[in-house]
Amino acid sequence: MSASNNNSEQRKTTILFLCTGNSCRSQMAEGWTRHLKGERIEPYSAGIEKHGLNPLAVRVMAEAGVDISAQQSKLIDELPSMPFDYVVTLCDHAHESCPYFPGRIIHQGFPDPPHLAKDTSSEEAILQAYRSVRDLIRDFVEETLPDSLTN
């Protein structure tokens, strides 16, 4: 019994996913991290700007079995005042505009789904643009946020 108490008392690694509008990529990353590694990582997301939660991001995440519909778009200064172990910037603009954080900053840019879908006309092609980024972010969370990073 004491072993499980020790595990439950260990502090989770905190990760902030930062993007320009906190509407799509950072929301997906927060959702995937909570879904795949939530027992070890406490994920947060925020933006340099606040664009609102993108309904197509919610839709394609739900297709993959991850519900992000209750997440909210927020600015960095709306987050709890706490140190983050890692800050992951998901687009170049956020990386270039990232304020100082005392934790480790990792830059991993991903394509912007609305930008990928802007020249497509069919709903299926638009959704496929979102799905492709969703899957890239899932792979990043699975492969780059391994147990060794969170110990």
N, CA, C and O atoms as a GROMACS GRO file, in nm:
protein
  604
    1MET      N    1   0.082  -0.120   0.000
    1MET     CA    2   0.000   0.000   0.000
    1MET      C    3   0.085   0.125   0.000
    1MET      O    4   0.049   0.224  -0.064
    2SER      N    5   0.198   0.125   0.070
    2SER     CA    6   0.280   0.245   0.075
    2SER      C    7   0.342   0.276  -0.061
    2SER      O    8   0.366   0.393  -0.092
    3ALA      N    9   0.369   0.173  -0.144
    3ALA     CA   10   0.424   0.199  -0.278
    3ALA      C   11   0.327   0.276  -0.363
    3ALA      O   12   0.368   0.368  -0.433
    4SER      N   13   0.198   0.242  -0.358
    4SER     CA   14   0.100   0.317  -0.439
    4SER      C   15   0.081   0.457  -0.383
    4SER      O   16   0.055   0.551  -0.458
    5ASN      N   17   0.092   0.473  -0.250
    5ASN     CA   18   0.083   0.606  -0.192
    5ASN      C   19   0.200   0.693  -0.237
    5ASN      O   20   0.183   0.811  -0.266
    6ASN      N   21   0.321   0.634  -0.243
    6ASN     CA   22   0.436   0.710  -0.289
    6ASN      C   23   0.418   0.754  -0.433
    6ASN      O   24   0.451   0.867  -0.468
    7ASN      N   25   0.367   0.664  -0.519
    7ASN     CA   26   0.344   0.700  -0.659
    7ASN      C   27   0.241   0.811  -0.672
    7ASN      O   28   0.259   0.903  -0.752
    8SER      N   29   0.134   0.803  -0.594
    8SER     CA   30   0.030   0.904  -0.606
    8SER      C   31   0.074   1.038  -0.548
    8SER      O   32   0.018   1.142  -0.582
    9GLU      N   33   0.177   1.036  -0.458
    9GLU     CA   34   0.224   1.159  -0.399
    9GLU      C   35   0.332   1.226  -0.483
    9GLU      O   36   0.366   1.342  -0.457
   10GLN      N   37   0.387   1.158  -0.583
   10GLN     CA   38   0.488   1.218  -0.668
   10GLN      C   39   0.427   1.333  -0.746
   10GLN      O   40   0.315   1.325  -0.796
   11ARG      N   41   0.503   1.441  -0.754
   11ARG     CA   42   0.457   1.557  -0.828
   11ARG      C   43   0.462   1.527  -0.978
   11ARG      O   44   0.560   1.472  -1.029
   12LYS      N   45   0.357   1.564  -1.046
   12LYS     CA   46   0.354   1.547  -1.191
   12LYS      C   47   0.442   1.653  -1.256
   12LYS      O   48   0.456   1.764  -1.205
   13THR      N   49   0.500   1.617  -1.369
   13THR     CA   50   0.572   1.713  -1.451
   13THR      C   51   0.470   1.808  -1.512
   13THR      O   52   0.367   1.764  -1.563
   14THR      N   53   0.498   1.936  -1.509
   14THR     CA   54   0.407   2.035  -1.568
   14THR      C   55   0.462   2.079  -1.703
   14THR      O   56   0.580   2.113  -1.716
   15ILE      N   57   0.375   2.079  -1.803
   15ILE     CA   58   0.413   2.120  -1.938
   15ILE      C   59   0.311   2.220  -1.989
   15ILE      O   60   0.190   2.198  -1.982
   16LEU      N   61   0.361   2.330  -2.042
   16LEU     CA   62   0.277   2.430  -2.106
   16LEU      C   63   0.299   2.420  -2.257
   16LEU      O   64   0.411   2.431  -2.305
   17PHE      N   65   0.190   2.400  -2.330
   17PHE     CA   66   0.194   2.402  -2.477
   17PHE      C   67   0.151   2.541  -2.520
   17PHE      O   68   0.042   2.588  -2.487
   18LEU      N   69   0.237   2.607  -2.595
   18LEU     CA   70   0.215   2.746  -2.632
   18LEU      C   71   0.206   2.760  -2.783
   18LEU      O   72   0.292   2.710  -2.856
   19CYS      N   73   0.102   2.828  -2.829
   19CYS     CA   74   0.082   2.852  -2.971
   19CYS      C   75   0.030   2.996  -2.987
   19CYS      O   76   0.008   3.065  -2.887
   20THR      N   77   0.011   3.039  -3.108
   20THR     CA   78  -0.033   3.177  -3.128
   20THR      C   79  -0.171   3.202  -3.068
   20THR      O   80  -0.185   3.288  -2.982
   21GLY      N   81  -0.273   3.129  -3.112
   21GLY     CA   82  -0.410   3.161  -3.072
   21GLY      C   83  -0.472   3.069  -2.970
   21GLY      O   84  -0.586   3.092  -2.930
   22ASN      N   85  -0.402   2.964  -2.928
   22ASN     CA   86  -0.455   2.865  -2.834
   22ASN      C   87  -0.594   2.817  -2.878
   22ASN      O   88  -0.685   2.805  -2.796
   23SER      N   89  -0.607   2.791  -3.007
   23SER     CA   90  -0.736   2.746  -3.059
   23SER      C   91  -0.731   2.604  -3.114
   23SER      O   92  -0.834   2.536  -3.118
   24CYS      N   93  -0.614   2.558  -3.156
   24CYS     CA   94  -0.609   2.432  -3.228
   24CYS      C   95  -0.490   2.345  -3.184
   24CYS      O   96  -0.509   2.250  -3.109
   25ARG      N   97  -0.370   2.377  -3.230
   25ARG     CA   98  -0.253   2.292  -3.205
   25ARG      C   99  -0.224   2.274  -3.056
   25ARG      O  100  -0.206   2.162  -3.009
   26SER      N  101  -0.221   2.382  -2.981
   26SER     CA  102  -0.191   2.371  -2.838
   26SER      C  103  -0.303   2.302  -2.764
   26SER      O  104  -0.279   2.232  -2.665
   27GLN      N  105  -0.426   2.320  -2.810
   27GLN     CA  106  -0.540   2.251  -2.749
   27GLN      C  107  -0.530   2.100  -2.774
   27GLN      O  108  -0.555   2.020  -2.684
   28MET      N  109  -0.492   2.063  -2.898
   28MET     CA  110  -0.474   1.922  -2.930
   28MET      C  111  -0.362   1.862  -2.845
   28MET      O  112  -0.376   1.752  -2.792
   29ALA      N  113  -0.251   1.934  -2.831
   29ALA     CA  114  -0.138   1.884  -2.752
   29ALA      C  115  -0.177   1.866  -2.606
   29ALA      O  116  -0.140   1.766  -2.545
   30GLU      N  117  -0.250   1.960  -2.551
   30GLU     CA  118  -0.296   1.946  -2.413
   30GLU      C  119  -0.386   1.823  -2.400
   30GLU      O  120  -0.371   1.744  -2.307
   31GLY      N  121  -0.478   1.807  -2.494
   31GLY     CA  122  -0.569   1.693  -2.491
   31GLY      C  123  -0.498   1.559  -2.504
   31GLY      O  124  -0.525   1.466  -2.429
   32TRP      N  125  -0.406   1.550  -2.601
   32TRP     CA  126  -0.331   1.425  -2.620
   32TRP      C  127  -0.248   1.392  -2.497
   32TRP      O  128  -0.243   1.277  -2.454
   33THR      N  129  -0.184   1.493  -2.439
   33THR     CA  130  -0.099   1.468  -2.323
   33THR      C  131  -0.181   1.422  -2.204
   33THR      O  132  -0.143   1.328  -2.134
   34ARG      N  133  -0.292   1.486  -2.182
   34ARG     CA  134  -0.381   1.446  -2.072
   34ARG      C  135  -0.429   1.301  -2.095
   34ARG      O  136  -0.436   1.221  -2.002
   35HIS      N  137  -0.463   1.270  -2.221
   35HIS     CA  138  -0.516   1.138  -2.256
   35HIS      C  139  -0.409   1.028  -2.247
   35HIS      O  140  -0.434   0.921  -2.192
   36LEU      N  141  -0.290   1.056  -2.300
   36LEU     CA  142  -0.186   0.954  -2.311
   36LEU      C  143  -0.093   0.947  -2.191
   36LEU      O  144  -0.041   0.840  -2.158
   37LYS      N  145  -0.071   1.060  -2.125
   37LYS     CA  146   0.032   1.064  -2.020
   37LYS      C  147  -0.015   1.140  -1.896
   37LYS      O  148   0.067   1.188  -1.818
   38GLY      N  149  -0.146   1.149  -1.879
   38GLY     CA  150  -0.202   1.228  -1.771
   38GLY      C  151  -0.167   1.180  -1.631
   38GLY      O  152  -0.175   1.258  -1.536
   39GLU      N  153  -0.127   1.055  -1.618
   39GLU     CA  154  -0.090   1.007  -1.485
   39GLU      C  155   0.046   1.060  -1.441
   39GLU      O  156   0.078   1.059  -1.322
   40ARG      N  157   0.128   1.108  -1.537
   40ARG     CA  158   0.262   1.159  -1.506
   40ARG      C  159   0.282   1.306  -1.540
   40ARG      O  160   0.371   1.371  -1.486
   41ILE      N  161   0.198   1.359  -1.631
   41ILE     CA  162   0.216   1.496  -1.677
   41ILE      C  163   0.088   1.575  -1.654
   41ILE      O  164  -0.022   1.526  -1.680
   42GLU      N  165   0.103   1.697  -1.606
   42GLU     CA  166  -0.009   1.790  -1.594
   42GLU      C  167   0.007   1.892  -1.706
   42GLU      O  168   0.088   1.984  -1.696
   43PRO      N  169  -0.071   1.876  -1.816
   43PRO     CA  170  -0.055   1.966  -1.930
   43PRO      C  171  -0.142   2.091  -1.919
   43PRO      O  172  -0.251   2.088  -1.862
   44TYR      N  173  -0.092   2.198  -1.974
   44TYR     CA  174  -0.164   2.325  -1.986
   44TYR      C  175  -0.142   2.375  -2.128
   44TYR      O  176  -0.046   2.334  -2.194
   45SER      N  177  -0.230   2.462  -2.173
   45SER     CA  178  -0.208   2.527  -2.301
   45SER      C  179  -0.249   2.672  -2.290
   45SER      O  180  -0.336   2.708  -2.211
   46ALA      N  181  -0.185   2.754  -2.372
   46ALA     CA  182  -0.217   2.897  -2.375
   46ALA      C  183  -0.169   2.952  -2.508
   46ALA      O  184  -0.102   2.884  -2.586
   47GLY      N  185  -0.205   3.079  -2.532
   47GLY     CA  186  -0.166   3.144  -2.656
   47GLY      C  187  -0.109   3.282  -2.632
   47GLY      O  188  -0.126   3.342  -2.526
   48ILE      N  189  -0.042   3.330  -2.734
   48ILE     CA  190   0.005   3.468  -2.736
   48ILE      C  191  -0.116   3.560  -2.755
   48ILE      O  192  -0.120   3.672  -2.705
   49GLU      N  193  -0.215   3.508  -2.828
   49GLU     CA  194  -0.344   3.573  -2.850
   49GLU      C  195  -0.451   3.471  -2.810
   49GLU      O  196  -0.419   3.355  -2.785
   50LYS      N  197  -0.576   3.512  -2.805
   50LYS     CA  198  -0.684   3.420  -2.771
   50LYS      C  199  -0.783   3.420  -2.888
   50LYS      O  200  -0.851   3.519  -2.914
   51HIS      N  201  -0.791   3.306  -2.957
   51HIS     CA  202  -0.877   3.294  -3.075
   51HIS      C  203  -1.002   3.210  -3.052
   51HIS      O  204  -1.085   3.199  -3.142
   52GLY      N  205  -1.017   3.151  -2.935
   52GLY     CA  206  -1.131   3.063  -2.910
   52GLY      C  207  -1.100   2.921  -2.954
   52GLY      O  208  -1.017   2.899  -3.042
   53LEU      N  209  -1.165   2.826  -2.892
   53LEU     CA  210  -1.144   2.685  -2.924
   53LEU      C  211  -1.200   2.653  -3.062
   53LEU      O  212  -1.318   2.679  -3.089
   54ASN      N  213  -1.118   2.598  -3.149
   54ASN     CA  214  -1.156   2.568  -3.286
   54ASN      C  215  -1.247   2.444  -3.289
   54ASN      O  216  -1.205   2.337  -3.245
   55PRO      N  217  -1.371   2.458  -3.339
   55PRO     CA  218  -1.463   2.344  -3.338
   55PRO      C  219  -1.417   2.226  -3.424
   55PRO      O  220  -1.453   2.112  -3.395
   56LEU      N  221  -1.339   2.251  -3.528
   56LEU     CA  222  -1.289   2.139  -3.608
   56LEU      C  223  -1.179   2.063  -3.533
   56LEU      O  224  -1.165   1.942  -3.551
   57ALA      N  225  -1.103   2.132  -3.451
   57ALA     CA  226  -1.005   2.063  -3.366
   57ALA      C  227  -1.078   1.974  -3.267
   57ALA      O  228  -1.039   1.859  -3.245
   58VAL      N  229  -1.185   2.025  -3.208
   58VAL     CA  230  -1.266   1.945  -3.115
   58VAL      C  231  -1.320   1.822  -3.188
   58VAL      O  232  -1.318   1.711  -3.134
   59ARG      N  233  -1.368   1.842  -3.308
   59ARG     CA  234  -1.428   1.731  -3.385
   59ARG      C  235  -1.329   1.621  -3.418
   59ARG      O  236  -1.358   1.504  -3.398
   60VAL      N  237  -1.211   1.658  -3.469
   60VAL     CA  238  -1.116   1.553  -3.508
   60VAL      C  239  -1.052   1.486  -3.386
   60VAL      O  240  -1.013   1.370  -3.393
   61MET      N  241  -1.041   1.558  -3.276
   61MET     CA  242  -0.992   1.494  -3.153
   61MET      C  243  -1.095   1.394  -3.102
   61MET      O  244  -1.060   1.286  -3.056
   62ALA      N  245  -1.223   1.431  -3.110
   62ALA     CA  246  -1.329   1.339  -3.068
   62ALA      C  247  -1.328   1.213  -3.154
   62ALA      O  248  -1.351   1.103  -3.103
   63GLU      N  249  -1.300   1.227  -3.284
   63GLU     CA  250  -1.289   1.110  -3.371
   63GLU      C  251  -1.183   1.013  -3.321
   63GLU      O  252  -1.195   0.892  -3.337
   64ALA      N  253  -1.078   1.067  -3.259
   64ALA     CA  254  -0.968   0.986  -3.208
   64ALA      C  255  -0.991   0.942  -3.063
   64ALA      O  256  -0.904   0.879  -3.002
   65GLY      N  257  -1.107   0.976  -3.008
   65GLY     CA  258  -1.140   0.934  -2.873
   65GLY      C  259  -1.093   1.026  -2.762
   65GLY      O  260  -1.088   0.986  -2.646
   66VAL      N  261  -1.059   1.151  -2.797
   66VAL     CA  262  -1.011   1.248  -2.698
   66VAL      C  263  -1.106   1.366  -2.698
   66VAL      O  264  -1.122   1.434  -2.799
   67ASP      N  265  -1.168   1.391  -2.583
   67ASP     CA  266  -1.264   1.501  -2.571
   67ASP      C  267  -1.194   1.626  -2.519
   67ASP      O  268  -1.150   1.630  -2.404
   68ILE      N  269  -1.184   1.728  -2.604
   68ILE     CA  270  -1.126   1.856  -2.561
   68ILE      C  271  -1.232   1.966  -2.556
   68ILE      O  272  -1.198   2.083  -2.544
   69SER      N  273  -1.358   1.928  -2.564
   69SER     CA  274  -1.465   2.027  -2.574
   69SER      C  275  -1.478   2.117  -2.452
   69SER      O  276  -1.531   2.227  -2.462
   70ALA      N  277  -1.430   2.073  -2.336
   70ALA     CA  278  -1.439   2.154  -2.216
   70ALA      C  279  -1.318   2.246  -2.198
   70ALA      O  280  -1.318   2.332  -2.110
   71GLN      N  281  -1.216   2.229  -2.280
   71GLN     CA  282  -1.098   2.316  -2.272
   71GLN      C  283  -1.135   2.454  -2.322
   71GLN      O  284  -1.228   2.471  -2.401
   72GLN      N  285  -1.061   2.554  -2.273
   72GLN     CA  286  -1.089   2.692  -2.312
   72GLN      C  287  -0.964   2.758  -2.365
   72GLN      O  288  -0.853   2.730  -2.318
   73SER      N  289  -0.981   2.844  -2.463
   73SER     CA  290  -0.872   2.924  -2.515
   73SER      C  291  -0.835   3.029  -2.410
   73SER      O  292  -0.921   3.097  -2.356
   74LYS      N  293  -0.705   3.040  -2.384
   74LYS     CA  294  -0.662   3.136  -2.282
   74LYS      C  295  -0.526   3.196  -2.316
   74LYS      O  296  -0.448   3.140  -2.393
   75LEU      N  297  -0.500   3.310  -2.258
   75LEU     CA  298  -0.372   3.378  -2.271
   75LEU      C  299  -0.277   3.327  -2.163
   75LEU      O  300  -0.320   3.269  -2.064
   76ILE      N  301  -0.149   3.349  -2.183
   76ILE     CA  302  -0.049   3.305  -2.086
   76ILE      C  303  -0.078   3.360  -1.947
   76ILE      O  304  -0.068   3.288  -1.848
   77ASP      N  305  -0.115   3.488  -1.939
   77ASP     CA  306  -0.135   3.548  -1.807
   77ASP      C  307  -0.265   3.503  -1.739
   77ASP      O  308  -0.292   3.544  -1.626
   78GLU      N  309  -0.344   3.420  -1.805
   78GLU     CA  310  -0.463   3.362  -1.743
   78GLU      C  311  -0.435   3.226  -1.677
   78GLU      O  312  -0.523   3.168  -1.614
   79LEU      N  313  -0.313   3.178  -1.692
   79LEU     CA  314  -0.275   3.050  -1.633
   79LEU      C  315  -0.247   3.067  -1.484
   79LEU      O  316  -0.219   3.177  -1.438
   80PRO      N  317  -0.255   2.956  -1.410
   80PRO     CA  318  -0.217   2.965  -1.268
   80PRO      C  319  -0.072   3.010  -1.256
   80PRO      O  320   0.012   2.976  -1.339
   81SER      N  321  -0.043   3.084  -1.154
   81SER     CA  322   0.094   3.129  -1.129
   81SER      C  323   0.171   3.011  -1.073
   81SER      O  324   0.158   2.977  -0.956
   82MET      N  325   0.252   2.950  -1.157
   82MET     CA  326   0.327   2.831  -1.119
   82MET      C  327   0.446   2.814  -1.210
   82MET      O  328   0.443   2.862  -1.324
   83PRO      N  329   0.548   2.747  -1.165
   83PRO     CA  330   0.660   2.717  -1.255
   83PRO      C  331   0.624   2.598  -1.344
   83PRO      O  332   0.564   2.500  -1.298
   84PHE      N  333   0.660   2.606  -1.469
   84PHE     CA  334   0.642   2.494  -1.561
   84PHE      C  335   0.776   2.426  -1.579
   84PHE      O  336   0.879   2.492  -1.595
   85ASP      N  337   0.774   2.293  -1.577
   85ASP     CA  338   0.898   2.219  -1.599
   85ASP      C  339   0.944   2.234  -1.744
   85ASP      O  340   1.063   2.242  -1.772
   86TYR      N  341   0.847   2.236  -1.835
   86TYR     CA  342   0.876   2.250  -1.978
   86TYR      C  343   0.773   2.342  -2.041
   86TYR      O  344   0.656   2.341  -2.003
   87VAL      N  345   0.817   2.420  -2.137
   87VAL     CA  346   0.728   2.498  -2.223
   87VAL      C  347   0.757   2.449  -2.365
   87VAL      O  348   0.871   2.452  -2.410
   88VAL      N  349   0.652   2.405  -2.433
   88VAL     CA  350   0.667   2.356  -2.570
   88VAL      C  351   0.597   2.454  -2.662
   88VAL      O  352   0.475   2.468  -2.658
   89THR      N  353   0.675   2.521  -2.747
   89THR     CA  354   0.616   2.611  -2.845
   89THR      C  355   0.585   2.531  -2.970
   89THR      O  356   0.669   2.453  -3.017
   90LEU      N  357   0.464   2.550  -3.022
   90LEU     CA  358   0.416   2.467  -3.133
   90LEU      C  359   0.410   2.539  -3.266
   90LEU      O  360   0.371   2.481  -3.367
   91CYS      N  361   0.449   2.666  -3.266
   91CYS     CA  362   0.456   2.740  -3.393
   91CYS      C  363   0.568   2.843  -3.381
   91CYS      O  364   0.606   2.881  -3.270
   92ASP      N  365   0.619   2.888  -3.494
   92ASP     CA  366   0.732   2.982  -3.493
   92ASP      C  367   0.695   3.113  -3.425
   92ASP      O  368   0.777   3.169  -3.352
   93HIS      N  369   0.574   3.163  -3.448
   93HIS     CA  370   0.534   3.290  -3.387
   93HIS      C  371   0.537   3.281  -3.235
   93HIS      O  372   0.586   3.372  -3.169
   94ALA      N  373   0.485   3.174  -3.181
   94ALA     CA  374   0.487   3.157  -3.036
   94ALA      C  375   0.630   3.143  -2.985
   94ALA      O  376   0.665   3.196  -2.880
   95HIS      N  377   0.713   3.072  -3.060
   95HIS     CA  378   0.853   3.053  -3.021
   95HIS      C  379   0.926   3.188  -3.017
   95HIS      O  380   1.001   3.217  -2.924
   96GLU      N  381   0.903   3.270  -3.118
   96GLU     CA  382   0.968   3.400  -3.127
   96GLU      C  383   0.913   3.499  -3.024
   96GLU      O  384   0.984   3.589  -2.981
   97SER      N  385   0.787   3.482  -2.986
   97SER     CA  386   0.721   3.575  -2.894
   97SER      C  387   0.714   3.522  -2.751
   97SER      O  388   0.658   3.588  -2.663
   98CYS      N  389   0.769   3.406  -2.728
   98CYS     CA  390   0.757   3.341  -2.597
   98CYS      C  391   0.821   3.426  -2.489
   98CYS      O  392   0.938   3.463  -2.499
   99PRO      N  393   0.744   3.458  -2.385
   99PRO     CA  394   0.805   3.530  -2.275
   99PRO      C  395   0.900   3.438  -2.199
   99PRO      O  396   0.904   3.318  -2.225
  100TYR      N  397   0.975   3.493  -2.108
  100TYR     CA  398   1.070   3.414  -2.031
  100TYR      C  399   0.996   3.318  -1.938
  100TYR      O  400   0.903   3.356  -1.867
  101PHE      N  401   1.038   3.193  -1.942
  101PHE     CA  402   0.991   3.092  -1.848
  101PHE      C  403   1.114   3.027  -1.788
  101PHE      O  404   1.209   2.998  -1.860
  102PRO      N  405   1.114   3.004  -1.656
  102PRO     CA  406   1.232   2.944  -1.595
  102PRO      C  407   1.251   2.796  -1.629
  102PRO      O  408   1.359   2.742  -1.605
  103GLY      N  409   1.151   2.729  -1.683
  103GLY     CA  410   1.164   2.589  -1.721
  103GLY      C  411   1.235   2.573  -1.854
  103GLY      O  412   1.279   2.671  -1.914
  104ARG      N  413   1.245   2.452  -1.898
  104ARG     CA  414   1.310   2.421  -2.026
  104ARG      C  415   1.213   2.449  -2.140
  104ARG      O  416   1.097   2.408  -2.135
  105ILE      N  417   1.260   2.519  -2.244
  105ILE     CA  418   1.176   2.550  -2.359
  105ILE      C  419   1.215   2.457  -2.474
  105ILE      O  420   1.332   2.445  -2.510
  106ILE      N  421   1.114   2.392  -2.530
  106ILE     CA  422   1.131   2.303  -2.644
  106ILE      C  423   1.048   2.362  -2.758
  106ILE      O  424   0.931   2.395  -2.739
  107HIS      N  425   1.108   2.374  -2.875
  107HIS     CA  426   1.031   2.421  -2.991
  107HIS      C  427   1.006   2.304  -3.084
  107HIS      O  428   1.099   2.237  -3.129
  108GLN      N  429   0.878   2.280  -3.112
  108GLN     CA  430   0.838   2.177  -3.207
  108GLN      C  431   0.723   2.235  -3.289
  108GLN      O  432   0.607   2.226  -3.249
  109GLY      N  433   0.755   2.293  -3.402
  109GLY     CA  434   0.652   2.353  -3.485
  109GLY      C  435   0.569   2.250  -3.558
  109GLY      O  436   0.618   2.145  -3.601
  110PHE      N  437   0.441   2.281  -3.571
  110PHE     CA  438   0.347   2.199  -3.647
  110PHE      C  439   0.273   2.289  -3.744
  110PHE      O  440   0.255   2.407  -3.716
  111PRO      N  441   0.231   2.235  -3.859
  111PRO     CA  442   0.152   2.316  -3.953
  111PRO      C  443   0.022   2.363  -3.887
  111PRO      O  444  -0.032   2.296  -3.798
  112ASP      N  445  -0.026   2.476  -3.930
  112ASP     CA  446  -0.152   2.531  -3.880
  112ASP      C  447  -0.267   2.470  -3.960
  112ASP      O  448  -0.278   2.495  -4.080
  113PRO      N  449  -0.354   2.391  -3.896
  113PRO     CA  450  -0.462   2.325  -3.970
  113PRO      C  451  -0.550   2.421  -4.052
  113PRO      O  452  -0.579   2.390  -4.167
  114PRO      N  453  -0.594   2.536  -3.998
  114PRO     CA  454  -0.674   2.626  -4.083
  114PRO      C  455  -0.596   2.674  -4.205
  114PRO      O  456  -0.654   2.692  -4.312
  115HIS      N  457  -0.466   2.696  -4.190
  115HIS     CA  458  -0.385   2.738  -4.305
  115HIS      C  459  -0.374   2.625  -4.407
  115HIS      O  460  -0.383   2.648  -4.527
  116LEU      N  461  -0.354   2.502  -4.359
  116LEU     CA  462  -0.348   2.387  -4.450
  116LEU      C  463  -0.478   2.369  -4.528
  116LEU      O  464  -0.477   2.328  -4.644
  117ALA      N  465  -0.589   2.401  -4.463
  117ALA     CA  466  -0.720   2.376  -4.522
  117ALA      C  467  -0.774   2.494  -4.603
  117ALA      O  468  -0.881   2.483  -4.663
  118LYS      N  469  -0.703   2.606  -4.605
  118LYS     CA  470  -0.761   2.728  -4.665
  118LYS      C  471  -0.789   2.717  -4.814
  118LYS      O  472  -0.880   2.783  -4.864
  119ASP      N  473  -0.714   2.638  -4.886
  119ASP     CA  474  -0.736   2.626  -5.030
  119ASP      C  475  -0.817   2.503  -5.069
  119ASP      O  476  -0.826   2.469  -5.187
  120THR      N  477  -0.875   2.436  -4.971
  120THR     CA  478  -0.956   2.318  -5.000
  120THR      C  479  -1.103   2.357  -4.990
  120THR      O  480  -1.141   2.448  -4.916
  121SER      N  481  -1.184   2.287  -5.066
  121SER     CA  482  -1.326   2.323  -5.067
  121SER      C  483  -1.416   2.216  -5.006
  121SER      O  484  -1.526   2.247  -4.960
  122SER      N  485  -1.371   2.094  -5.006
  122SER     CA  486  -1.459   1.989  -4.953
  122SER      C  487  -1.441   1.975  -4.803
  122SER      O  488  -1.331   1.995  -4.750
  123GLU      N  489  -1.547   1.941  -4.736
  123GLU     CA  490  -1.541   1.920  -4.592
  123GLU      C  491  -1.442   1.810  -4.557
  123GLU      O  492  -1.369   1.821  -4.459
  124GLU      N  493  -1.439   1.705  -4.635
  124GLU     CA  494  -1.348   1.593  -4.609
  124GLU      C  495  -1.202   1.637  -4.620
  124GLU      O  496  -1.120   1.597  -4.538
  125ALA      N  497  -1.169   1.719  -4.720
  125ALA     CA  498  -1.031   1.768  -4.735
  125ALA      C  499  -0.993   1.859  -4.618
  125ALA      O  500  -0.880   1.855  -4.570
  126ILE      N  501  -1.087   1.940  -4.574
  126ILE     CA  502  -1.061   2.027  -4.458
  126ILE      C  503  -1.035   1.943  -4.335
  126ILE      O  504  -0.939   1.966  -4.262
  127LEU      N  505  -1.121   1.845  -4.311
  127LEU     CA  506  -1.104   1.758  -4.195
  127LEU      C  507  -0.973   1.680  -4.203
  127LEU      O  508  -0.908   1.657  -4.101
  128GLN      N  509  -0.934   1.640  -4.322
  128GLN     CA  510  -0.809   1.566  -4.338
  128GLN      C  511  -0.689   1.652  -4.299
  128GLN      O  512  -0.592   1.601  -4.243
  129ALA      N  513  -0.694   1.781  -4.328
  129ALA     CA  514  -0.586   1.871  -4.287
  129ALA      C  515  -0.575   1.873  -4.134
  129ALA      O  516  -0.465   1.866  -4.079
  130TYR      N  517  -0.688   1.882  -4.067
  130TYR     CA  518  -0.689   1.881  -3.921
  130TYR      C  519  -0.643   1.745  -3.866
  130TYR      O  520  -0.568   1.739  -3.768
  131ARG      N  521  -0.688   1.639  -3.929
  131ARG     CA  522  -0.648   1.504  -3.883
  131ARG      C  523  -0.498   1.483  -3.896
  131ARG      O  524  -0.436   1.422  -3.808
  132SER      N  525  -0.439   1.532  -4.004
  132SER     CA  526  -0.296   1.511  -4.024
  132SER      C  527  -0.215   1.580  -3.914
  132SER      O  528  -0.118   1.524  -3.864
  133VAL      N  529  -0.255   1.700  -3.875
  133VAL     CA  530  -0.185   1.771  -3.767
  133VAL      C  531  -0.214   1.703  -3.633
  133VAL      O  532  -0.124   1.689  -3.550
  134ARG      N  533  -0.338   1.662  -3.612
  134ARG     CA  534  -0.374   1.588  -3.491
  134ARG      C  535  -0.282   1.468  -3.472
  134ARG      O  536  -0.233   1.444  -3.362
  135ASP      N  537  -0.260   1.393  -3.580
  135ASP     CA  538  -0.179   1.272  -3.572
  135ASP      C  539  -0.031   1.303  -3.551
  135ASP      O  540   0.038   1.230  -3.480
  136LEU      N  541   0.018   1.412  -3.611
  136LEU     CA  542   0.156   1.454  -3.587
  136LEU      C  543   0.176   1.491  -3.440
  136LEU      O  544   0.278   1.457  -3.380
  137ILE      N  545   0.079   1.560  -3.384
  137ILE     CA  546   0.089   1.600  -3.243
  137ILE      C  547   0.081   1.478  -3.153
  137ILE      O  548   0.156   1.469  -3.055
  138ARG      N  549  -0.006   1.384  -3.184
  138ARG     CA  550  -0.012   1.259  -3.106
  138ARG      C  551   0.123   1.189  -3.108
  138ARG      O  552   0.172   1.146  -3.004
  139ASP      N  553   0.184   1.177  -3.226
  139ASP     CA  554   0.314   1.112  -3.236
  139ASP      C  555   0.419   1.185  -3.153
  139ASP      O  556   0.502   1.122  -3.088
  140PHE      N  557   0.417   1.317  -3.157
  140PHE     CA  558   0.511   1.397  -3.077
  140PHE      C  559   0.493   1.369  -2.928
  140PHE      O  560   0.591   1.348  -2.857
  141VAL      N  561   0.369   1.368  -2.882
  141VAL     CA  562   0.342   1.343  -2.741
  141VAL      C  563   0.386   1.202  -2.703
  141VAL      O  564   0.447   1.183  -2.597
  142GLU      N  565   0.358   1.104  -2.787
  142GLU     CA  566   0.395   0.966  -2.756
  142GLU      C  567   0.546   0.945  -2.758
  142GLU      O  568   0.600   0.875  -2.673
  143GLU      N  569   0.614   1.006  -2.855
  143GLU     CA  570   0.756   0.976  -2.877
  143GLU      C  571   0.851   1.073  -2.809
  143GLU      O  572   0.961   1.034  -2.772
  144THR      N  573   0.812   1.198  -2.793
  144THR     CA  574   0.904   1.300  -2.741
  144THR      C  575   0.879   1.332  -2.596
  144THR      O  576   0.964   1.392  -2.530
  145LEU      N  577   0.765   1.292  -2.544
  145LEU     CA  578   0.740   1.313  -2.402
  145LEU      C  579   0.741   1.176  -2.333
  145LEU      O  580   0.642   1.136  -2.271
  146PRO      N  581   0.855   1.106  -2.343
  146PRO     CA  582   0.864   0.973  -2.282
  146PRO      C  583   0.879   0.982  -2.131
  146PRO      O  584   0.895   1.090  -2.074
  147ASP      N  585   0.871   0.866  -2.068
  147ASP     CA  586   0.883   0.859  -1.922
  147ASP      C  587   1.013   0.925  -1.874
  147ASP      O  588   1.014   0.988  -1.767
  148SER      N  589   1.120   0.912  -1.949
  148SER     CA  590   1.249   0.967  -1.905
  148SER      C  591   1.244   1.120  -1.893
  148SER      O  592   1.312   1.178  -1.808
  149LEU      N  593   1.164   1.185  -1.975
  149LEU     CA  594   1.150   1.331  -1.968
  149LEU      C  595   1.077   1.372  -1.843
  149LEU      O  596   1.100   1.480  -1.789
  150THR      N  597   0.988   1.286  -1.795
  150THR     CA  598   0.901   1.323  -1.684
  150THR      C  599   0.949   1.270  -1.550
  150THR      O  600   0.877   1.281  -1.451
  151ASN      N  601   1.067   1.215  -1.545
  151ASN     CA  602   1.119   1.167  -1.416
  151ASN      C  603   1.206   1.271  -1.350
  151ASN      O  604   1.259   1.248  -1.241
   0.00000   0.00000   0.00000
